[in-house]
Amino acid sequence: QVQLVESGGGLVQPGESLRLSCVASGGIFSRYNMGWYRQAPGKQREWNATVTGGDSTYYADSVKGRFTISRDNTKNTVYLQMSSLKPEDTAVYYCRQTRDGYAYWGQGTQVTVSS
């Protein structure tokens, strides 16, 4: 059974930083690609970043240079370090695991960037 639990969201001011965490259970974590997505009110869910099982990283242009994805296979955890946050980064952030052609999602964590 796959379970993904995100944490670390909250209210921050523009320009501040925040780190999200996603703990995964089930399977062999190190094998799977992990990603972060977000969904703002009234918008479609959009991809932000991916870290592969081989530790390669990929970013959407909208977050490149500000967000960093990383993983700790000893803790079955993927992180999203977000810096220089902008009001347009406000969204629910979701963790996704891709396993054997299937995608599994966490419940999401709210990030609000506002002064």
Secondary structure, DSSP 8 states (H G I E B T S, - for coil): --EEEEE--EEE-TT--EEEEEEEESS-GGGSEEEEEEE-TTS--EEEEEE-TT--EEE-TTTTTTEEEEEETTTTEEEEEE-S--GGG-EEEEEEEEETTEEEE---EEEEE--
